[in-house]
Amino acid sequence: MSDNEGFEDLEMEIDQTEEPAVAELPAPVDWLGLSIHEWGEEIGRLRLWVGQIVTEWALPSSVVLPCWEQHGAMVQLLGSLRDAYDTLYHEMQPGTGAVDWQRYWSWARGAVLDDWFPAVHALGAPRRSAPGVGTLDR
């Protein structure tokens, strides 16, 4: 008599090679490394997120400029904030993720959005359009 006698059915039901499904954390976007096609997809996703943030926080156009997409630094900063938001609100994060997001958002509002972006706009700083636009590099 075998030690497993009577348990053969259970062994058949359990696939022992299957690992538990684990949701992966989102990867940050490297804006400088995107192709023009990837850039178009990502900027579309970022537009939606920025629109939600502007609406939710009632941000005036002097904080997030209507032309934010034309400034590479704004795209990268807002993209970084979106990536942090996506990561910190991910299901795998602890309950402190929301507080961490608020810290990042507070820093961005105080150190950059409220002061630097309006100054960029007022000075007429150079704008960066989509990669490859007007160039032959891609």
Helices and strands as residue ranges (DSSP letters): H 8-13, G 31-33, H 36-56, G 68-70, H 72-88, H 97-107, I 108-113, H 116-123
